[in-house]
Amino acid sequence: MKHQDGYFKNIKGKNIYHQCWLPDGFIRAAIVIVHGLAEHSGRYGNIVDRLVPAGYAIHAIDHIGHGKSDGARAYVDQFSELIDPLKKYVEMIREIRFGMPLFMMGQSMGGLIAATYALDHQEALTGLVLSCPAVKVSDSVPTITIKMGKILSSIWPKARILRLDEDKLSHDPAVLADRENDQLAYHGKITARIGAEMLSAMDNLQHNAGRLTLPLLIMQGGADEIVDPPGAQMLLDLAGSSDKTLKMYPGMYHEVYNEIEKDMVLADLEQWLGKRLL
């Protein structure tokens, strides 16, 4: 396995970090991983270790404000600041992997980013995989809380309002320890603006999901307390794809690829990808 990394500039001239893991032999397809909120592209070792030896080239960026990329942590002025670098990166990969099947995988907020990207650029992709995507606000969240967050986003966009519950990422103590000690992950509260921009993107996706016609796989932890599990079924029902599958994993938390039962999840993923290459 070979590892390569580097930087490119976004439209504001900020550095966006990217990296890839390549098989030693034949490359059968490429995958772009789109990471979640407050983490980075280096947290997908289980996927890399499983798929790269099987012939997949894995590519990923750190979003603005995340990992090794520039920007205030866990903050964007607009959701498009998360989409535009991804669009540029996919164009770079398509030049390198010309004519090769290209899948996109998004985790959590990365699922929202990936699905939003795919609405307008699905011709660039062979298939879309969403893992515990942040596509729906839980019904348990009071309406007043949502309204107050939007107001705060307008008057104090960089206000730090919410901290992710990292203990609910996985049941695996080793995963939680690695996350706690990860200096590239963000452990503070996220900003009001990025929360409001995500809500707007969720609304846009729900209204336009019927335009998605790509092969679609959604993988969801049934005990996920970070995103609302019914959102996975909602998106599946709304998507216009004729080839669409939901894998629900009862009892699993938010990072299904990092759960104790990860081998089952990774096997499902590899099987789904392989069938779309036949």
N, C-alpha and C positions, 0 to 999 in steps of 0.2 A: 504494500500500500504506500502511495506517495501523498505527501501533503504539501499544498502550495497556499500562499496567502499574499495579500497586498491591500492597496487602497485605491479608490477612485473618488471623484468629486461629485457631490450632488449639485443641484441647480443654484444653490447659494454658496458654492465653493467650499462646503464643509467636507471633511474626510469621512468616507464610508468604508469600513473594514469589510473585506471578504476573504473567504477561504474555501478550499476544496480538498476532497480526499479522492484519490484516483486508484482504480485497480491496477495491479501490475501487468495484467494481460488485457484481453479484449474488453471494450466498453460496450455494453448492450443498450444502455439508456442512461440519461442524466436526470438527476433529481435536484430541485431547488428547495431547501428547507427554509421556512419563514418562521422565525422564533417568536415567542410570546413576550408579554409585557414584563419589564424589569429583569429580563434574563439576557442571553446572548447565544450566538451561533455555536459556541463550543460545548453546549450542554446536550448534544445529541449523539454521544459516543455509542450508545447501544444500537442506534440505527446505522451509524457508520460501520460498526464492527460486524453487523449482520449483512448489510447490503453491498458494501464495497467488494468483499470477496466474492459476492455473487455476480459481479460485473457491472455494478452501478457506480457512476461518478456522482458524488455528493457535493453540491455547491451551496453556499450560504453567505448571507451578509449579516452584520450587526446593524440594526436600525439606528437612525439618528437618535442620540441620547441614550444609547445602550452599548454595553460591551466596550470595544476598542474604537468605536466611532465617535466623532465629535458631537457636541450638543449638550444642553442641560439634561440631566438625568430624568428619564421617564416624562419627557415633555415634548410636545409639538405645538406649533401655532395652528396647523391645519392637518387633517388626516392625510392629505395629499403628500405631505412630507414623508410619509411611510410608504406610499404607493410609487412615487416617482423614482426613487433609487432602485426599487425592485424592478420596475419596468426597464430601466437602463441596464441593470445587471442581467436580466433575462436576455436582452438584446446582445450583450457581450457573450453570454453562454451559447446562444444560438449561432453566433459566428464561429465560435470554437468547435462546437459539436454539430456542425452543419448537417441537417438531414436526420439527426438522431432523435429518437423519441425523448420527450422532455416532460417530466411530471413535476408538479408543485405540491409540497406538503406544508400545511400551516398548523401551528399549535396555539390554541387559546386565542389571544389577540392576533397572533400570526394567522390563525384560521380566518379571522375577520378580514385581515389584510389580503390574504391569498384569494379569498372568495370575491372581495371587492375588485382586486386586480383582474380576476378571471372574467368578470362581467363585461369588460371592454377588450380583453386581450386573449380570449380563450383559443383563438386560432394559433397562438404560440405554444399551446400545451397539448399533451397527449391525454392527460388525466389530472384530476385534482383530489388530493387526500387532505381531509380536515380532521385534526385530533382535538377533541374537546373544544370546539370552536366557540368563541365568545360572540354569539349571534343573537342572544336574547337576554334581556334583563329579567331576573327572577321575579315572579309574581309577589314574592314576600318583601320586595323592596318598596317602601312607601312612596307614593307619588310625590309627596312633598319633598322627600329626600332628593329625588331626581330633579325636581324643579329648582331646589336650592343649589344643587351642583351646577346646573346650567347658568344660574345667575352669578354664582361665584366665578365661573369660567370667564364671564364677561368683565367683571370688575376687578378680579384678582386671579388671573389665569395660572400663575405659578404657585398658588396656594397649595400646600401639601395636605391632602384631605383623607387619604385612605391607604392603609398598609395591607398588602397581600398576606394571607395566612399561610406561611410557608410550610407549616406542619401538615397542611392538607394537600400537598403536592403529590405525595407518595406514601405508601405504608412501609417502604424500605428505609430503615434507619441510616444506611450508608448513603442513600440519595439525599436525605435531609441533612446529614452532616456535611456532605460535599457542597450542597447549596449554601449552608450557613457559612462555610469557610471560603466560598467563591468570591474573590475580590472583583471579578468582572460583573457579577450579578449586582443588581440594585436592591438594597434591603430597606430603604426608607419608604416614606409615603409617596404615592403617585400624585400627580398634579390635577387640579380641577379641570384644566383645559383638555388634557388627553382623555380624561373620563368623558367629558362632554362630546369630544370629537368621535369617540368610540360609539356613544349613543346615537349620534347622527349617522354614522356609518352602518350601524345595525338597522336603523330605520330604512336607509337606502337599500340595503341588501334584501330586507324582507319585502320591499316593494318591487324589486327587480330580479329576484331569484329565478323567476320563470324564464329569464333569458339564458340561464346556465344550461348548456346542452352537453358539456363534457362528461365523460365517465367520472363518476363521483363516488368516493368512499368516505364515510364519516365514522370515526372511531370515538366512542364516548364512554367514560367511566360512569357507572351507574350511581356511585356514591360521591360524585364530584360536588364539592361545596364552593368551588371558585367560579365556575360557570354553571348556568342552569341546564341540567341534562335534558329536559324537554325541548330545549332549543335545537338539539340535534335532529329530533324527529320533525320538528317544525320546518327546518331547512330542507330536510329530505323531501317532505311533502310539497314544499314550494318550488323546489328545483325543477327545471324543465327537462333535465336529463332523462333519457330512456334507460340508460345504464347507471343506476344509482343504488348504493348499498349502505345500510347502517349496521355497524357492529357495536352492540351495547354490551359492556362488561360489568355485570353486577358486582357491587362491592368495591370496585376500583375507584381510586381518587383521580386527580386531575391530569397527571402525567402518566398515561397508560403505558408509554414506552419505557418508563422508569419504575414501573410497579414490580412487585415481587414475582408476579405471573407474566413478566414481560415477554418470555419466550413464546407464549401463546399469541400475544398481540403481534409480535414481530413476524411470526409465521403467517398469521392472517394477512399482514401487510405484504409480505413477500409473495404470497400466493396471488393476491389481487393484482399486484403489479405484473407478475409473470403472465397472467392470463390476458392482460391488455397488450402484451408484446407478441402474442401468437399470430 
